[in-house]
Every structure is written in C-alpha cells, then in structure tokens.
Amino acid sequence: MRSFNPEISNHPVNLSPREQEIVRLVAKGHSNKVIAKVLDISPWTVSTHLRRVFVKLEVSSRAEMVARVLEADLHFISD
C-alpha cells in the first residue's frame, strides 16, 4: 500500500456526500449489489462512484480505500 498523509497530499480528500455514503457502506462489508439496493441506484452507478473515489484517494482496491479513509481520520465512515 502506498503511503498517504492527507496533510501533505497534493490532492485534498474531497468526497461528495454520495461517495461518502458508498464508502461507509463498503466499510460495513456490503457488496455493490446491496449498496445499489440500499441507495436505490444501479450497481453500475455504485461502480462509477467507487472508481471516482479510487482516483481521488489514489487507491486500487476496496480494502485500500477503507484503510486510506481510516488513516486520514475522515469521520464520515463511522457515522
């Protein structure tokens, strides 16, 4: 996993409310299909949001995404 420090990153962690919601559900262990049902959106839309989050956080997996969010101490994940 790449080292990440939100204080020295050139890219601020700025996730939309929907992206935050999806990250929170991924952190709870939900699949894209379940997330889609919970949010009343298509699984394709969930995948699109996740791809954007991966780019913003500079990660390549769901586990790395959750670890990065926890490491950055972004409080929305525990809501």
ABEGO torsion letter per residue (X at the ends): XBBBBAAABABBBBBBAAAAAAAAAAAAGBBAAAAAAAAGBBAAAAAAAAAAAAAAAGBABAAAAAAAAAAAGBAAAAX
